[in-house]
Amino acid sequence: MEQTRSAVAPVGRSTRPDAQQREEAKRRDLRRMKLVALSFLIGATLIFLGTSWAQSKGAPAWVGYVRAAAEAGMVGALADWFAVTALFRHPLGLKIPHTAIIPNKKDVLGNSLGDFVGANFLSEPVVRDKLRRVETSRRVGEWLARPENAERVTAEVATVVRGAVTVLRDEDVQAVMEQAVVRQVVDKEWGPPLGRLLQQVLTDGAHYRLVDLVVDRAYEWVRENHDTVLRVVSDRAPSWSPRFVDTMLADKVYGEVLSFAWAVKTDVNHPMRLAVDRFLAEFAQDLQDDPETMARAETVKRQLVEHPEVRKVIDSAWSTAKEMLLAAAEDPSSELRRRVCAGLASFGRRLQDDPALAQKVDGWVEGAATYVVTRYSREITTIITDTVERWDAEETSRKIELQVGRDLQFIRINGTVVGALAGLAIYSVAQALF
């Protein structure tokens, strides 16, 4: 197949040294077979001339049989020479109609070849039947299950990722991220979805743990900051108030605050907890229905997104991800590559052991292939027709003759032999009857 592609390449396309050597070998074989076929014609001609001369001199009757065979063989050789030559060029340079078929009908042949490929190779029934018999999932599974093959695929994936990451410009990726992520966040309202989320959290009671954490920390802070409470109360007391009175009042306030914090901590039905629940429920509803609350949420959103630190994080996200991907792709022992390799091998084993998965994968492959051939078969066959149209007619004829011309010379040889036998038979019948 590779030889055929190389041999019929358009003019000007560079060929590899080994392809040139094969082409030269084919050219020698073609010349040799042409000489062999020509020798049969020359031999038949010489025999015909010799027997004709012998008959004129009164040769025996059997010479007539030889002469008839040679004459018919010569005619058969000439006829087949004409037929073979007419495929590729005008015989003897004479522009006889319906000769030089390949140069004159190159585009028609290309279109016919494209239609033939489309009808017989790119049709949905053919593709489906071929894929069913190939058993893609089983073969892929057996191949991937081998560690060396999984490593090979991982290395190729790493190379592709490394190339893609290297080619992409940071500013382009950051612009896409900003357009795809930031703009989407900015364009959508935060209030209603946040309200629904908070409402669901309250319905599920998932906020109780957060409330427990807050009141626990509040109680611990009050318990561990006695001096702070005393100082705050003392600082707020009037200047004329005696110090011992301030201390007694501060102790009283501290005790009340500590008792309140303990009550909130231990009583799940404490009014403070219930007030928090009511506040959160009202806030969740306002986020969905109250225009003022929704507008405040939008203001907070814009302030958050436009904050310089947030912008810096977004811009640096790609740089960080890029460094991580490059480091993981270049290191064969990286955790990412080891996980990818193990995942591929595991997937290969599953394809062998799990008939349901294998059937599903085969269905995906079959569906994808049939989708391509049913919708793009014309575009695929156009590659054939367009390529043939671009080829030079004379060069194409020479290339095709180089590929099949050697075998076509056997037609000339057979024409000589079959013609001689036919001529001998006809002459013998004529002699027997008349």
C-alpha angles and dihedrals in degrees: 000000000000090000092054093051092049094046098052096043116131119268114275096031112129116241129202119253093249091051090051090051092051090048092051090049090052090049090054092048091050092052090048093051091047089055091049092051090046091050089057089054093046090047092051090047093050091048091049092050092045095049092045090055091046092052090051087057094051101266121180120277095258089068088069090060091052091046092052092049092048092047093051091044090052091050092047092049092050092047093050091044088055092047095049094043093047089063093065108021146354108286110248087353091288111140095226114172116265094020130117085040099169096050092044097041098037095119092043090051090049092052091046091050091050092049091047092051092046094049099041106028107024099045119117097240092050093048094046093048093048094049092048091053093044093058093211098187094051094049094044090047093052091047096046094045090068109091094222092055093047088051090050093052091046090052091050092048090049090051092050092047092047091050094046094047092047094049095048114090116230094227091052093051092046090050090051092047091050092047095044100038112019096040091047090052093047095046095053124073116247099197104074098041092045089048092052091047093050090046091053091048090052091047091052092045091233090137093066092082091053091049090048090051093050096048091044091053091044092053092047091050093051092046093049097042104059092136092051092054091047092051093049092051093045092049090052094048120101116267092239093055113107115248095238089053090052090050093049091047092048091051090050092049091047092051092050092047091048092048090049092049090048092050092050090047097051104032113071089190095050113141089239091058091045089050090053090051091050091047093051092046092050091045092051090051093046091052088060102037113016112087093203094052091045091051091051090051090053090050091052089048093053092046090050096047094044094047110120093231092052090049090050091052092050093049093047094046093082093045090052093046090047093053091048093049094047093047092048094045095049096046112074090197095050118128092240094054092045091051092047091049093048091046092052093049091047091049090051092053091048090053088057098042103035112066092185092056092044091051091049093050091047088052091051093049092045092048093048093048094048090046090056096046095044094049104029105028090108092053090048095051089045087069088065096046095043092047093050091048091055093054120099109252098224094042091048090052091051092047094050091046089052090056100044104013094093091058091044090059087067086064089061092047092047090046090057094048097041091044091052092050092046091049091049091050094048092048091047093051091047091051092048094050100039 
